[in-house]
């Protein structure tokens, strides 16, 4: 593990310790799709800042996501941003790699946790992109997230 990976891992561990009820974190939950992703922006205290942002799975779409996160962070005085997603095939990898290369905090959430948490959010079993992104954000706010370890980044 090189120095960059060690620093990322330590930042992740610190995030897990401080995220619950944090007043300074913007949480971006992302529902992954093949061509488009859906993002939900909220706080660790449960406040919804933007319910839905749809962006393409390419550099232009990734820029749109970063611009929106920066604008919301400034508007609401949130100094730290964490991006989270459920790994879906290989569709999450371009976005995850892009965000990591841009120096952003990126975490994953377990598919099993997502499934079980979905039911507790509103008492319904249904599934759709907007609900998935809010679900991911909710799990991150609880500290129920995983370190994003992407092997190709180490080469």
Wavefront OBJ file of the C-alpha trace (Angstrom):
o trace
v 0.000 0.000 0.000
v 1.531 3.307 -1.054
v 1.319 6.627 0.793
v -1.735 7.859 -1.142
v -3.678 4.688 -0.302
v -2.650 4.871 3.357
v -3.847 8.488 3.532
v -7.168 7.610 1.865
v -7.677 4.719 4.285
v -6.955 6.921 7.306
v -9.367 9.586 6.009
v -12.014 6.871 5.627
v -11.484 5.668 9.190
v -11.805 9.234 10.453
v -15.011 9.699 8.438
v -16.550 6.595 10.027
v -15.732 7.976 13.490
v -17.179 11.448 12.928
v -20.000 11.155 10.350
v -22.960 10.452 12.646
v -24.821 13.711 13.322
v -21.968 15.731 11.793
v -22.847 19.371 11.162
v -20.118 19.802 8.535
v -20.635 16.928 6.073
v -22.486 17.023 2.776
v -23.478 13.475 1.873
v -23.974 12.621 -1.787
v -25.734 9.299 -2.295
v -25.494 8.037 -5.864
v -27.721 5.492 -7.567
v -25.614 3.924 -10.298
v -26.884 3.138 -13.782
v -25.297 2.144 -17.063
v -25.700 5.487 -18.850
v -27.042 7.811 -16.135
v -26.656 8.144 -12.398
v -29.020 9.712 -9.855
v -27.667 11.728 -6.933
v -29.258 12.739 -3.639
v -27.680 15.495 -1.526
v -28.250 15.641 2.216
v -26.635 16.074 5.594
v -25.669 13.614 8.303
v -28.438 15.092 10.450
v -31.057 13.968 7.926
v -31.742 17.241 6.130
v -32.476 16.917 2.401
v -30.713 19.584 0.328
v -31.451 18.322 -3.197
v -33.588 15.277 -3.815
v -32.594 14.546 -7.413
v -29.752 15.277 -9.805
v -29.498 13.099 -12.908
v -26.123 13.119 -14.649
v -24.453 11.139 -17.409
v -21.798 8.487 -16.834
v -19.028 10.539 -18.475
v -16.682 13.431 -17.728
v -19.313 16.067 -18.448
v -21.784 14.420 -16.084
v -19.126 13.996 -13.394
v -18.344 17.716 -13.639
v -22.046 18.489 -13.209
v -22.056 16.395 -10.014
v -18.977 18.151 -8.596
v -20.350 21.608 -9.442
v -23.642 20.860 -7.693
v -21.886 19.462 -4.604
v -19.620 22.493 -4.390
v -22.546 24.917 -4.738
v -24.592 23.156 -2.050
v -21.596 22.916 0.265
v -20.957 26.656 0.018
v -24.651 27.573 0.325
v -25.134 25.472 3.482
v -21.692 25.911 5.067
v -20.723 22.251 4.751
v -16.941 21.922 4.595
v -16.609 18.203 3.906
v -18.190 16.152 1.124
v -18.493 12.380 0.942
v -19.704 10.580 -2.190
v -21.175 7.111 -1.813
v -22.516 4.457 -4.143
v -23.539 0.843 -4.277
v -21.175 -1.124 -6.544
v -23.186 -2.109 -9.612
v -21.422 -4.289 -12.157
v -18.625 -2.130 -13.504
v -20.843 0.932 -13.991
v -19.701 2.611 -10.769
v -15.995 2.355 -11.579
v -15.565 5.325 -13.981
v -17.241 7.682 -11.502
v -15.446 6.221 -8.486
v -12.057 6.436 -10.165
v -12.735 9.976 -11.388
v -13.730 11.184 -7.914
v -10.738 9.529 -6.259
v -8.372 11.064 -8.818
v -9.972 14.447 -8.067
v -9.109 13.928 -4.389
v -12.679 13.372 -3.199
v -13.828 11.066 -0.400
v -15.565 8.068 -1.982
v -17.212 5.200 -0.118
v -19.248 2.164 -1.047
v -22.317 0.699 0.598
v -23.133 -2.989 0.694
v -25.892 -4.244 -1.583
v -27.271 -6.328 1.279
v -27.431 -3.251 3.546
v -29.117 -1.266 0.773
v -31.786 -3.938 0.375
v -32.554 -4.121 4.108
v -32.408 -0.360 4.657
v -34.781 0.285 1.733
v -37.653 -1.300 3.639
v -37.056 0.774 6.763
v -36.946 4.126 4.959
v -40.623 4.290 4.110
v -42.006 0.858 4.914
v -42.306 -0.137 1.265
v -40.449 -2.700 -0.833
v -40.463 -0.750 -4.089
v -37.219 0.296 -5.732
v -36.341 3.177 -8.048
v -33.329 5.366 -8.797
v -34.270 8.364 -6.648
v -35.052 6.166 -3.659
v -31.800 4.228 -4.138
v -29.664 7.373 -3.999
v -31.437 8.576 -0.826
v -30.963 5.103 0.664
v -27.214 5.233 -0.030
v -26.975 8.663 1.632
v -28.905 7.394 4.660
v -26.517 4.465 5.122
v -23.486 6.756 4.887
v -24.973 9.095 7.519
v -25.195 6.061 9.827
v -21.538 5.227 9.183
v -22.521 1.993 7.402
v -20.145 2.286 4.504
v -17.074 0.557 3.102
v -13.662 1.767 2.003
v -13.476 2.124 -1.789
v -10.541 -0.064 -2.716
v -10.151 -0.091 -6.457
v -7.212 -2.309 -7.529
v -6.513 -0.532 -10.821
v -5.830 2.701 -8.951
v -2.843 1.113 -7.280
v -1.000 0.502 -10.554
l 1 2 3 4 5 6 7 8 9 10 11 12 13 14 15 16 17 18 19 20 21 22 23 24 25 26 27 28 29 30 31 32 33 34 35 36 37 38 39 40 41 42 43 44 45 46 47 48 49 50 51 52 53 54 55 56 57 58 59 60 61 62 63 64 65 66 67 68 69 70 71 72 73 74 75 76 77 78 79 80 81 82 83 84 85 86 87 88 89 90 91 92 93 94 95 96 97 98 99 100 101 102 103 104 105 106 107 108 109 110 111 112 113 114 115 116 117 118 119 120 121 122 123 124 125 126 127 128 129 130 131 132 133 134 135 136 137 138 139 140 141 142 143 144 145 146 147 148 149 150 151 152 153 154 155
